[in-house]
Amino acid sequence: MIRTQIQLPDEVFARAKKLCEAREISLAELARRGIEYILSVYAPDPVPQDEWQLPKPRNLGWKGLSHEQIKAEAQITTAELGHSNKSRKR
């Protein structure tokens, strides 16, 4: 177990001491329980990096283009798009 120090405002310390006396527990036990509770509510266990996977692609309902064609169109840069429009105008 690790020992540590904390700083509490006077009012919080007084209220905590009263609660400890009423429950017959130590201030350290109250702090442990409080920290354990907050961790259980606010800090879910992180997902290890090796378990994360890229989401599967969704079919967006585009008709007339294959997945490969959609990917190729999506990867066209602005410069390439402008160049292809100029060549189409001729």
Backbone torsions as a table, in degrees:
resi	resn	phi	psi	omega
1	MET	NA	145.4	-179.0
2	ILE	-98.6	137.7	174.0
3	ARG	-95.6	141.5	178.2
4	THR	-148.7	167.1	176.8
5	GLN	-118.5	146.6	175.1
6	ILE	-131.7	157.2	175.7
7	GLN	-113.5	132.2	-179.6
8	LEU	-125.7	144.8	171.2
9	PRO	-61.9	150.5	-177.0
10	ASP	-53.1	-44.0	-178.2
11	GLU	-64.2	-42.4	179.4
12	VAL	-64.5	-42.5	178.9
13	PHE	-61.2	-45.1	-179.4
14	ALA	-62.2	-43.7	179.1
15	ARG	-65.1	-39.6	179.9
16	ALA	-65.3	-42.8	179.2
17	LYS	-61.8	-41.0	178.4
18	LYS	-63.0	-42.4	179.0
19	LEU	-64.5	-42.1	178.7
20	CYS	-60.5	-43.0	178.9
21	GLU	-64.2	-42.4	-179.5
22	ALA	-66.1	-36.4	-178.5
23	ARG	-92.2	-6.9	-178.3
24	GLU	57.7	48.8	175.6
25	ILE	-128.9	162.5	178.9
26	SER	-82.5	162.3	176.2
27	LEU	-63.1	-36.2	177.6
28	ALA	-61.7	-42.2	179.0
29	GLU	-64.9	-40.8	177.4
30	LEU	-61.3	-44.1	179.2
31	ALA	-63.3	-44.3	178.8
32	ARG	-59.6	-47.6	-179.3
33	ARG	-62.6	-41.4	179.7
34	GLY	-64.1	-44.4	179.4
35	ILE	-65.8	-42.6	177.8
36	GLU	-60.7	-40.6	179.3
37	TYR	-64.1	-49.3	-179.2
38	ILE	-60.0	-42.1	178.5
39	LEU	-63.6	-36.6	179.9
40	SER	-70.3	-28.9	-178.2
41	VAL	-87.5	-43.8	-169.9
42	TYR	-105.5	-14.5	-175.8
43	ALA	-122.3	80.2	177.5
44	PRO	-64.7	153.6	179.7
45	ASP	-60.9	129.6	179.0
46	PRO	-69.4	148.8	177.4
47	VAL	-79.9	125.2	177.8
48	PRO	-56.9	143.5	-175.8
49	GLN	-58.6	-32.8	-177.1
50	ASP	-74.2	-12.3	179.9
51	GLU	-91.7	-17.5	-178.6
52	TRP	-71.9	139.4	177.5
53	GLN	-130.6	148.9	176.2
54	LEU	-60.9	133.7	178.9
55	PRO	-61.3	147.6	178.8
56	LYS	-70.5	142.7	179.8
57	PRO	-65.2	146.3	179.2
58	ARG	-105.6	148.2	174.7
59	ASN	-80.8	116.0	-175.7
60	LEU	-88.8	3.3	175.0
61	GLY	87.2	12.4	177.9
62	TRP	-71.7	136.1	-177.9
63	LYS	-114.0	145.0	176.1
64	GLY	96.1	-13.2	178.4
65	LEU	-123.0	141.5	175.4
66	SER	-79.0	168.6	178.1
67	HIS	-59.7	-38.3	179.3
68	GLU	-65.7	-40.3	179.0
69	GLN	-67.1	-41.0	177.8
70	ILE	-62.1	-44.1	179.4
71	LYS	-62.7	-43.4	179.7
72	ALA	-63.1	-41.7	178.7
73	GLU	-66.4	-37.5	-178.8
74	ALA	-69.0	-24.2	-177.1
75	GLN	-92.9	1.8	178.0
76	ILE	-71.4	130.9	179.4
77	THR	-81.9	165.7	178.8
78	THR	-61.0	-40.5	179.8
79	ALA	-63.3	-44.2	178.8
80	GLU	-65.2	-37.0	179.7
81	LEU	-64.5	-45.1	177.8
82	GLY	-62.8	-40.1	179.7
83	HIS	-66.0	-40.3	-178.8
84	SER	-71.0	-31.4	177.3
85	ASN	-68.5	-37.5	178.1
86	LYS	-64.9	-40.9	-178.6
87	SER	-70.6	-28.4	179.2
88	ARG	-74.9	-30.6	-177.7
89	LYS	-69.5	-24.6	-177.2
90	ARG	-68.8	NA	NA
